[in-house]
Amino acid sequence: MPDRPDPRRKMSDQDSSASASQTEGELEGMEEEVDGEVEEEDRDEKQRDRDSPTPSLCSLSSSLRAVVRIKQKYQAMKKRRQEMGLGLSGAGPLTGAPTRTSPKIFTFDGLTPSAFPALSGTAPQKKKKRRKKRVLFPNGVGRRAVPKQEQSRAKYCLYLLFAIVFLQVYNAIENLDDHVLRYDLEGLEKTLRREVFGQQGAVEGLLSHLRDYLSTYVHNKPLVVSLHGPSGVGKSHLGRLLAGHFRSVVGETLVLQYYVLHHCPQEADAQKCALDLSALISEMVVRAEDEEKIPLLIFDEAEHMHAEILDTLWQLVASKQSNEYLNAIYLFLSNLGHEHVTKHMLHNSSSISMGMSASGRHSNLVKELTPVLRNTLGKLHALWTEVDFLPLGLLDKAHVMECFLDEMTREGFYPDHTNIERLAGEIEYYPAVGGHEYSQTGCKQVVAKVNLL
C-alpha cells in the first residue's frame, strides 16, 4: 500500500503556522501601541514645556518617570517575545514526509524545518517600516497651499508692442523701396552698361553709391563723388548720361550741369561766379525739399575751378547746415591725378589676373589709388578730402573699337568690321603690357575720325 499523508500532521502544521502569524501580529500591534504611547507622552511633555516659561523640578521628574515606564514596557515586551520563541522551539522539528521518486515540482519531498522559518524558531526579523516625519506647522496656522503662478496681463501689451514695431519696420522698408523706384536706378544701370565702354567697374561703384544714398530721404551729409581719369575715358559722357536720366525722373530744375570754362571762364569773375553758384544751389535745394526729391549737381572740368568756387562748394559740402543742404548729390568730373591712374594701369596690368571680373579689377584699383589721390589732391584744396573717389581706368583697343562701332551706327554708316579695325589702328596706344594695348587718348578722337568718312 502506498504511504498516505497523516491528516493529524497536516492539522498540527496549520495550527503552528496560524499561531506563528498570530504571534507576529500581536508583536507588531504591541510595537505600534508602545510607539503611539511614546509619541503621545513626548507630545504631552513638549506641550508642558511650551506652557511653562521656565523648566522646573516637577517637569524633570515627570520626564524621568516617563523614561522609566518606557523602559519597563520595553523589558516586558522583550520577555514576552522570548517566551513565545521558546514555546515554538519546544514543539520539536517536524518529521519529513516519505520520499518519493516523483518530480519535486509536484511533491513536497525533501522538506526540512529550515523551509519553515516561522516554525523552526529562527524567524528573520521583519524590517520595521520607517515612519515619515510629520510636518509640524506653527500654532494657529493651517497647511499652506503652493501658490499658483498667475500669468501677467502685461504680456498681451508686449505682444501688441511687437506687432506695432513689426508694422512700422515693414512700412519703412516699403517706403524705402518706393523712394528708390522713383529714381529708376534699374533703367539707369541698363543705360550706363549700354552706353559706357570699358568702365563697368566704375559704373557698378557709382550705382552702389546712388542706391545707398537714395534708399532714404533723410541724410546727415550730402553724397559727394569724384570721378578721376585720363582724357577720353568717358567721364563727360558718363556725366551727360546721368544728367539726362535725372532730368526725366526729378525734373529739369533739379539738375545742374556746371561747366567751369563755359559758366566762369575769366578768373577775375571768380568771386561773382561763386556767389551766383551759391544762390543757384540754395534755390535748387529749397525747391527739392518742398518736392521731397534729391537734386543732382554735376561739375565737369573740375580741374579748372577757381579757388573761390572751390571754397563755396567746400562750405556747402562740409559744414553742418540745414536739412535741405544735406539732401543733395554732388558729382565732380576731372582729370586730376590722371598720371597716378595711368602709371598704376601700365605697371599692374601684367599682375592682374585675366579671370578677374571687371568689378574685382576696379575694386582693386579703388583700394590702391584712393589713398594716393586723397593725399595728392588734399594738398590742392580741402574739398577733395570730403569726396569719395572713383578712378576710371585706361581703355583697351577692344573698347576703342566698340566706340567706333557705336558712333558709326549713330551716324548711319554700315558697321564694317574691317573699316572699324582700320580706324582703331590709327589711334595712338601705349606699349602693350600684359596682353593689353591701352589707348593714349581713349575714345576722344572717335567722333572726329567718323565725321571724316
Secondary structure, 3 states (H helix, E strand, C coil): CCCCCCHHHHHHHHHHHHHHHHHHHHHHHHHHHHHHHHHHHHHHHHHHHHHCCCCCHHHHHHHHHHHHHHHHHHHHHHHHHHHHHHHHHCCCCCCCCCCCCCCCCCCCCCCCHHHCCCCCCCCCCCCCCCCCCCCCCCCCCCCCCCCCCCCCCHHHHHHHHHHHHHHHHHHHHHHHHHHHHHCCHHHHHHHHHHHCCCCHHHHHHHHHHHHHHHCCCCCCCCEEEEEECCCCCCHHHHHHHHHHHHHHHHCHHHEEEEEHHHHCCCHHHHHHHHHHHHHHHHHHHHHHHHHCCCCEEEEECHHHCCHHHHHHHHHHHHCCCCHHHHCCEEEEEECCCHHHHHHHHHHHCCCCCCCCCHHHHHHHHHHHHHHHHHHHHHCCCHHHHCCEEEECCCCEHHHHHHHHHHHHHHHCCCCCHHHHHHHHHCCCECCCECCECEECCCCCCHHHHHHCC
